[in-house]
Amino acid sequence: MEEKTEELRDIFLSVSDEETVTESQTESHGSLTDEGESVERRLDEELETLREKFGFETDLSDEQRRELIERFYDGSSDAELAATLDREEATVFAARMELHLVRDGEPPLGESNREAVREQPDTDAEALAEELDVAEQAVDRTRAVLATQDRSRRVSQRFVTAYQEILTDLELTDQFATDPQEDGLDGATEGAETNVDF
């Protein structure tokens, strides 16, 4: 084998201008451990674009907004988010609306009442709640959710789609970084002797 290697080396040197044979190495293009920073950066970019487009009124930091987004998609309730972020539930709800994060089942009112709320944007919430025989908070929340859905539709749900793509990438990275990878050879080598003298 060494003779073959020497022959190949001599052939290479005879046809090239190089005086020595060296192995070239290239820098790797990132790693799985870099993905956390990439997710953070990508979410920050989306938050900055969203801020420029619609603005934020809640006093959450971008770090808290990132955490809210991640935990929202993990299934955390507003009560759980409020406890995590040390904020009132009302603030969490308002921040979710700013981030275009609407839960299934929102808004809380039925379809006919939703339409009534939509058609009367200038009617006092208390008076509208009395007319519809619902809680005033339900009217307020329905208005907020409808407004959020309208904003999100105006940008083709761009931000929600971006969050999901970014967090899906993170989930896949976590899976590859933490799950043991099976090579499919376990069954093929089962029962085989591995301590063999040659």
C-alpha positions as a Markdown table, in Angstrom:
| # | Residue | x | y | z |
|---|---|---|---|---|
| 1 | Met | 0.0 | 0.0 | 0.0 |
| 2 | Glu | 2.9 | 2.3 | 0.8 |
| 3 | Glu | 4.4 | 1.7 | -2.6 |
| 4 | Lys | 1.1 | 2.6 | -4.3 |
| 5 | Thr | 1.0 | 5.8 | -2.2 |
| 6 | Glu | 4.5 | 6.7 | -3.2 |
| 7 | Glu | 3.8 | 6.0 | -6.9 |
| 8 | Leu | 0.7 | 8.3 | -6.8 |
| 9 | Arg | 2.8 | 11.0 | -5.0 |
| 10 | Asp | 5.5 | 10.8 | -7.7 |
| 11 | Ile | 2.9 | 11.0 | -10.5 |
| 12 | Phe | 1.3 | 14.0 | -8.9 |
| 13 | Leu | 4.6 | 15.9 | -8.4 |
| 14 | Ser | 5.6 | 15.1 | -12.0 |
| 15 | Val | 2.4 | 16.7 | -13.5 |
| 16 | Ser | 2.1 | 19.6 | -11.2 |
| 17 | Asp | 4.2 | 22.6 | -10.2 |
| 18 | Glu | 3.9 | 21.9 | -6.5 |
| 19 | Glu | 7.0 | 20.7 | -4.7 |
| 20 | Thr | 5.1 | 19.1 | -1.8 |
| 21 | Val | 1.8 | 17.3 | -1.4 |
| 22 | Thr | -0.4 | 18.9 | 1.2 |
| 23 | Glu | -4.0 | 18.4 | 2.2 |
| 24 | Ser | -6.1 | 21.5 | 1.8 |
| 25 | Gln | -8.6 | 22.4 | 4.5 |
| 26 | Thr | -11.5 | 24.8 | 4.4 |
| 27 | Glu | -13.2 | 26.5 | 7.2 |
| 28 | Ser | -16.6 | 25.0 | 8.0 |
| 29 | His | -19.7 | 27.0 | 7.2 |
| 30 | Gly | -21.1 | 27.2 | 10.8 |
| 31 | Ser | -22.4 | 24.4 | 13.0 |
| 32 | Leu | -25.5 | 23.3 | 14.9 |
| 33 | Thr | -24.3 | 25.3 | 17.9 |
| 34 | Asp | -24.4 | 28.5 | 15.9 |
| 35 | Glu | -28.1 | 28.0 | 15.1 |
| 36 | Gly | -29.3 | 29.5 | 18.5 |
| 37 | Glu | -27.6 | 32.8 | 17.7 |
| 38 | Ser | -29.0 | 32.7 | 14.1 |
| 39 | Val | -32.6 | 32.2 | 15.4 |
| 40 | Glu | -32.2 | 35.1 | 17.8 |
| 41 | Arg | -30.8 | 37.3 | 15.0 |
| 42 | Arg | -33.6 | 36.3 | 12.5 |
| 43 | Leu | -36.3 | 36.9 | 15.1 |
| 44 | Asp | -34.7 | 40.3 | 15.9 |
| 45 | Glu | -34.8 | 41.2 | 12.2 |
| 46 | Glu | -38.5 | 40.3 | 12.0 |
| 47 | Leu | -39.2 | 42.3 | 15.2 |
| 48 | Glu | -37.4 | 45.4 | 13.8 |
| 49 | Thr | -39.4 | 45.2 | 10.5 |
| 50 | Leu | -42.6 | 44.8 | 12.5 |
| 51 | Arg | -41.7 | 47.8 | 14.7 |
| 52 | Glu | -41.0 | 49.9 | 11.6 |
| 53 | Lys | -44.3 | 48.8 | 10.0 |
| 54 | Phe | -46.7 | 49.0 | 12.9 |
| 55 | Gly | -44.9 | 50.1 | 16.0 |
| 56 | Phe | -45.0 | 48.7 | 19.6 |
| 57 | Glu | -46.9 | 50.2 | 22.5 |
| 58 | Thr | -46.1 | 47.5 | 25.1 |
| 59 | Asp | -43.0 | 47.9 | 27.2 |
| 60 | Leu | -41.5 | 44.5 | 26.6 |
| 61 | Ser | -37.9 | 44.2 | 25.6 |
| 62 | Asp | -37.0 | 42.5 | 22.3 |
| 63 | Glu | -35.6 | 39.6 | 24.4 |
| 64 | Gln | -39.0 | 39.2 | 26.1 |
| 65 | Arg | -40.8 | 39.4 | 22.7 |
| 66 | Arg | -38.6 | 36.6 | 21.4 |
| 67 | Glu | -39.4 | 34.5 | 24.4 |
| 68 | Leu | -43.1 | 35.3 | 24.0 |
| 69 | Ile | -43.0 | 34.1 | 20.4 |
| 70 | Glu | -41.2 | 30.9 | 21.3 |
| 71 | Arg | -43.3 | 30.1 | 24.2 |
| 72 | Phe | -46.5 | 30.9 | 22.3 |
| 73 | Tyr | -45.6 | 28.3 | 19.8 |
| 74 | Asp | -44.7 | 25.9 | 22.6 |
| 75 | Gly | -48.4 | 26.2 | 23.7 |
| 76 | Ser | -48.0 | 28.5 | 26.7 |
| 77 | Ser | -51.2 | 30.2 | 27.9 |
| 78 | Asp | -51.4 | 33.9 | 28.5 |
| 79 | Ala | -51.3 | 33.2 | 32.3 |
| 80 | Glu | -48.1 | 31.2 | 31.8 |
| 81 | Leu | -46.5 | 33.8 | 29.6 |
| 82 | Ala | -47.4 | 36.5 | 32.2 |
| 83 | Ala | -45.7 | 34.5 | 34.9 |
| 84 | Thr | -42.6 | 33.9 | 32.8 |
| 85 | Leu | -42.3 | 37.5 | 31.6 |
| 86 | Asp | -43.4 | 39.0 | 35.0 |
| 87 | Arg | -46.1 | 41.0 | 33.3 |
| 88 | Glu | -49.9 | 41.3 | 33.6 |
| 89 | Glu | -52.0 | 39.0 | 31.4 |
| 90 | Ala | -53.5 | 42.1 | 29.7 |
| 91 | Thr | -50.0 | 43.2 | 28.7 |
| 92 | Val | -49.2 | 39.8 | 27.4 |
| 93 | Phe | -52.4 | 39.8 | 25.3 |
| 94 | Ala | -51.6 | 43.3 | 24.0 |
| 95 | Ala | -48.0 | 42.2 | 23.1 |
| 96 | Arg | -49.4 | 39.1 | 21.3 |
| 97 | Met | -51.6 | 41.3 | 19.2 |
| 98 | Glu | -48.7 | 43.5 | 18.4 |
| 99 | Leu | -46.8 | 40.4 | 17.2 |
| 100 | His | -49.8 | 39.2 | 15.2 |
| 101 | Leu | -50.1 | 36.1 | 17.4 |
| 102 | Val | -53.7 | 35.0 | 17.5 |
| 103 | Arg | -54.8 | 31.8 | 19.1 |
| 104 | Asp | -57.2 | 29.3 | 17.7 |
| 105 | Gly | -60.7 | 30.2 | 19.0 |
| 106 | Glu | -60.0 | 33.9 | 19.2 |
| 107 | Pro | -61.8 | 36.3 | 19.2 |
| 108 | Pro | -64.1 | 35.0 | 22.0 |
| 109 | Leu | -67.4 | 36.1 | 20.5 |
| 110 | Gly | -69.5 | 34.1 | 18.1 |
| 111 | Glu | -69.7 | 34.9 | 14.4 |
| 112 | Ser | -72.8 | 37.1 | 14.5 |
| 113 | Asn | -71.5 | 39.1 | 17.5 |
| 114 | Arg | -68.1 | 39.4 | 15.8 |
| 115 | Glu | -69.7 | 40.9 | 12.8 |
| 116 | Ala | -71.7 | 43.3 | 15.0 |
| 117 | Val | -68.4 | 44.4 | 16.7 |
| 118 | Arg | -66.7 | 44.8 | 13.3 |
| 119 | Glu | -69.6 | 46.9 | 11.9 |
| 120 | Gln | -69.7 | 49.3 | 14.9 |
| 121 | Pro | -66.0 | 50.3 | 15.4 |
| 122 | Asp | -66.9 | 53.7 | 17.0 |
| 123 | Thr | -69.6 | 52.4 | 19.4 |
| 124 | Asp | -68.7 | 52.6 | 23.0 |
| 125 | Ala | -67.6 | 49.2 | 24.2 |
| 126 | Glu | -69.8 | 49.2 | 27.3 |
| 127 | Ala | -72.9 | 50.2 | 25.2 |
| 128 | Leu | -72.1 | 47.6 | 22.6 |
| 129 | Ala | -71.6 | 44.9 | 25.3 |
| 130 | Glu | -75.0 | 45.8 | 26.7 |
| 131 | Glu | -76.6 | 45.6 | 23.3 |
| 132 | Leu | -75.0 | 42.2 | 22.6 |
| 133 | Asp | -75.5 | 41.0 | 26.1 |
| 134 | Val | -71.8 | 40.0 | 26.5 |
| 135 | Ala | -69.0 | 41.1 | 28.8 |
| 136 | Glu | -67.3 | 44.4 | 27.9 |
| 137 | Gln | -63.9 | 42.7 | 28.0 |
| 138 | Ala | -65.1 | 40.3 | 25.3 |
| 139 | Val | -66.0 | 43.3 | 23.1 |
| 140 | Asp | -62.5 | 44.9 | 23.7 |
| 141 | Arg | -60.7 | 41.6 | 23.0 |
| 142 | Thr | -62.7 | 40.9 | 19.9 |
| 143 | Arg | -61.9 | 44.4 | 18.6 |
| 144 | Ala | -58.2 | 43.8 | 19.3 |
| 145 | Val | -58.2 | 40.4 | 17.6 |
| 146 | Leu | -60.1 | 41.6 | 14.6 |
| 147 | Ala | -57.7 | 44.6 | 14.2 |
| 148 | Thr | -54.7 | 42.2 | 14.5 |
| 149 | Gln | -56.1 | 39.8 | 11.9 |
| 150 | Asp | -56.7 | 42.8 | 9.5 |
| 151 | Arg | -53.1 | 44.0 | 10.0 |
| 152 | Ser | -51.7 | 40.5 | 9.5 |
| 153 | Arg | -53.7 | 40.0 | 6.3 |
| 154 | Arg | -52.5 | 43.3 | 4.9 |
| 155 | Val | -48.9 | 41.9 | 5.0 |
| 156 | Ser | -50.0 | 38.4 | 3.9 |
| 157 | Gln | -49.4 | 37.0 | 7.3 |
| 158 | Arg | -45.7 | 37.6 | 6.6 |
| 159 | Phe | -44.6 | 37.8 | 10.3 |
| 160 | Val | -46.5 | 34.7 | 11.5 |
| 161 | Thr | -45.1 | 32.7 | 8.6 |
| 162 | Ala | -41.6 | 34.0 | 9.4 |
| 163 | Tyr | -41.9 | 33.0 | 13.1 |
| 164 | Gln | -43.0 | 29.5 | 12.2 |
| 165 | Glu | -40.2 | 29.0 | 9.7 |
| 166 | Ile | -37.5 | 30.3 | 12.1 |
| 167 | Leu | -38.8 | 28.1 | 15.0 |
| 168 | Thr | -39.2 | 25.1 | 12.8 |
| 169 | Asp | -35.5 | 25.5 | 11.8 |
| 170 | Leu | -34.6 | 25.7 | 15.5 |
| 171 | Glu | -36.7 | 22.6 | 16.3 |
| 172 | Leu | -34.9 | 20.6 | 13.6 |
| 173 | Thr | -31.5 | 21.8 | 14.8 |
| 174 | Asp | -32.3 | 20.8 | 18.4 |
| 175 | Gln | -33.4 | 17.4 | 17.2 |
| 176 | Phe | -30.2 | 16.8 | 15.3 |
| 177 | Ala | -28.1 | 18.2 | 18.1 |
| 178 | Thr | -29.6 | 16.2 | 20.9 |
| 179 | Asp | -31.1 | 13.0 | 19.4 |
| 180 | Pro | -28.9 | 10.0 | 19.0 |
| 181 | Gln | -28.5 | 9.3 | 15.3 |
| 182 | Glu | -29.1 | 5.8 | 14.2 |
| 183 | Asp | -27.0 | 4.5 | 11.4 |
| 184 | Gly | -29.1 | 1.5 | 10.5 |
| 185 | Leu | -26.3 | -0.9 | 11.2 |
| 186 | Asp | -27.5 | -2.0 | 14.6 |
| 187 | Gly | -29.6 | -4.9 | 13.2 |
| 188 | Ala | -26.8 | -5.9 | 10.8 |
| 189 | Thr | -24.2 | -6.2 | 13.5 |
| 190 | Glu | -26.4 | -7.7 | 16.2 |
| 191 | Gly | -24.9 | -10.9 | 17.5 |
| 192 | Ala | -21.7 | -10.5 | 15.6 |
| 193 | Glu | -18.3 | -11.1 | 17.3 |
| 194 | Thr | -16.5 | -7.8 | 17.7 |
| 195 | Asn | -13.5 | -9.0 | 19.7 |
| 196 | Val | -11.7 | -10.9 | 17.0 |
| 197 | Asp | -8.0 | -11.5 | 16.9 |
| 198 | Phe | -6.4 | -11.3 | 13.5 |
